[in-house]
């Protein structure tokens, strides 16, 4: 059982690790993604994200509850603490405004500067070569989710991937 789980983690990580191209990319912000990902043809992906807790993840760090948790952990300000920001914001956004977008497209799909162009996005292969992190299967998606939804979180609750995925799934409909 342990061996199977370990193998699963290694295989999943292979599909989650950003490519060399994505390591060079910069974050473009959710607005760059939403231009194309808000229509029915694209599966209403923007609307799904906007209704999710991911969209407000940064804002939770500014609440009295977050201040209480931070104080108990010896953290002065949850909205500025690296250990809180790593799961509640875009990873390495170009300026402070970007962190307020919470957990958005590029948290999971990689910094978008190398694949945001429509001509690139029309070809999944080109988008992946440009740095888009595409997941091979649900196990890879679950592995990505668990980089934040885990016991490191001071508010960790049991994480039922299948249940939670239903809330955020945003596949493009079949053509």
Helices and strands as residue ranges (DSSP letters): H 2-16, H 20-24, H 30-34, G 40-42, H 45-50, H 57-60, H 64-72, H 82-88, H 96-99, H 105-109, H 118-121, H 124-129, H 138-145, H 161-168
